[in-house]
Amino acid sequence: MKEVPMAEPAPPPVQGEEEHPSLALANSTIAMPGGRTVDLLGTPAQANRWLTERGLAPVDVAMQEMCATQLRSLREQIRSLFASRAAGLPALPAAVAAINDAMTRVPTAPLLHWDEKTGPYRATPHPTTAIVDHALATLAADAADLLTGPDAERLTACGSPPCNRYLLRHGRRHWCSTRCGDRARAARAYARRARPGTD
């Protein structure tokens, strides 16, 4: 698919993104009609803005590509787990391991270090790295909570190709947006009209 910069507005948030930032992360890459993909984390600045909008990073964090790559990588692992859960299939062990790694990466206290000249001291990791690790841990924990909590039964993929977003089903609704619902209904109507012998 052709990746495009965020030129057009992204579809509105889906049902459940407000409560579950991991769902918003999974939906931060959006397949659009015509084979285009919008990536809300495509650059470090976009990744920083996405985290800031969700209260997971300060505005002036100066995100580097390495950190944005880690965020995109976690997104793919969460998408894999959501796809497995929505389809009722076993999860990839690597995706489970990635979530567990992200949750355990954040130290609860400054770590012990040892300098040859001055001896032992305690320090926190580089501030930007610590902020990103905290954000990754928060998102991974939220994904684990979603997958094991009461909302897990409502987790589903949008039923309107080519959309690739996930949502928490509300009633019979299987679409992430009105636009996707309209597209799915139009495709069904076209398929009925196109069937031979249905005049």
N, C-alpha and C positions, 0 to 999 in steps of 0.2 A: 504494500500500500504506500501511496505517496504521502509523506508527512508534510503538513503545511503549518506555518506559524499561525499563531492565534490571531487571525485577521477578522474572522466572523465571530459573533458571540456564541459561546458554548450553549448547549441546551440547558434548561433550568435544572437545578438539583433534583435528584430522584427521591422517591419516598424512602426515608431511612437515613439519608446522608447527614441530616442535622444531628441525629442521635449517635451515629456511627461514623467517625472520621475515616475509618478504614474502608468503608463503602465509598466515600468520596475519593479516597486515594485510588481504589480500584477503577473508578470511573473517570480518572483524570487523563485517560487516553480515550478518545472518542472516535469511533468509526463513523464517517459521514457518507451520505450517498455519493456515488461517483468514484468510490475507491479512495477517498481522501481520509486522512487521519489527523485529528487535532490533538496535540499533546500539550496539556497544561503544565507539564514539568519539563518541557523541551530544552530549556536553558537554565543555568543556575539562577538567573534573575526571576524566571517564571516559577522555579521550584521554591525560591525564597518567598515570593509573593503568595504562593499557594499555602505554605506553612504559616506565614504571617496572618493570612485571612482566617485561619483556624486556631489562632492563638498558640501555635507550636514553635514559633521563632519570633525574635524581635525584628523590626523592620530593617535595622542596620547590620544584620549578621554577616553580610558579604560572603554569601554561599559560593563555594568553588565547584568546579565540574565534578570532582571526586564525590562530593557530598550529594550533588544532584543525581549522580549515577547510582549511589546507594539507595536513594529514595525511589528511583525508577525500578531498580532491581527488586526492592521490597514490594512495590506495586505488582510486579509480574508474579511474585510468589503468592501474594494475597489473591490475585485474579485466578491463579491456578487452584487455590484452595476453595474459592467461591464457586468456580466452575465444577469442581468435584462434588461439592456439597449440593449445588443446585441440580446436578445430574444424578445424584445418588451413587456416585462412583468413589472408589478408594482414592485418597489423596496421594500425591507424589511425596515420598519420604523427604526429598530435598526441600520441598516447600514447607513441610512441617518443621524441618531442621532450621530453615531460614527464619521462620517466625520465632522459634525458641531462642535462636542466637540473638535476634534483635531485642527480645525481651530481657535477656540476661546480660547484654552488653553494657548497660548503664550501671556504674558503681553507685552504691548507696552512700559512700563516704569518700573523701580524698584518699587516693591510693598511696601506698608506701613506696618510696624510691630511695636509692642509695647512691650517693655521690662519693667518689673515691677520696676527695679532699675534705668535704664537709660532713660526710656521714649520712645518716638516715634523715629523711624529711618526707612530708606528705604534701601532695599536690593533686589538683584536678587536671584532667586532660585539657588540651587546647580548647579554648572557649567555643570556637565554631564547631569543632568536632563533638564537643560535649552537647551542644545544642542539637545538632543533627542526631546524635545517638539517642538523646532523650526523646526527640520527635519520633524516631524509628521505633523505639521501645513502646511509646504511647500508642502508635498506630498498630504495632504488632499485637499488643495486649488487647486493644479494641477488637481486632480481627479474631483473636482467640475467644474473647467474650461473645462476639456475634455468632461464631460458629458453634459454640457450646451452650448458648443461652436460649431463652424462649423465642427470640426472633429468628433463629436458624431455620425453623420450618417455613418461614415466610420469604426466605432468600431465594431469588430466582433471577434468571437472565431475561433481559428484555426480549419479548417475542416478535420483534419487528426487524428482520434483517435489513441492512447490514449492521444495525446497532449492536454494540458490544458491551453495553452497560448492565449493571446489576442493580436490583432494587429489592425492597421489602414489599412483597405483594400485599395489597389492601383489597380485600374482597376478591373479585374475579379479575381485577386489573392485572395484566401481564405486560404492560408497556411502561417504559420509563417516562414518557411524556405524551402530551396530546398529539404532537407531531408524529411520533412513532405509532401511536394508536390509529391515527388517520391513515398513515402509510400502509399499515397492516390491513385495515378494512378495505382500502382501495385495491390492494393486491388480491384480496379474497374475491372482491366483486369482479375484478378483471379476469381472474381465473375461472369464475363461474360463467362469464360471458364468452370466454374463449373456448370452453369445452364444446366439442362437436355435438350437435343434436340438441343444444339448449338455445332455442330461438325464442 
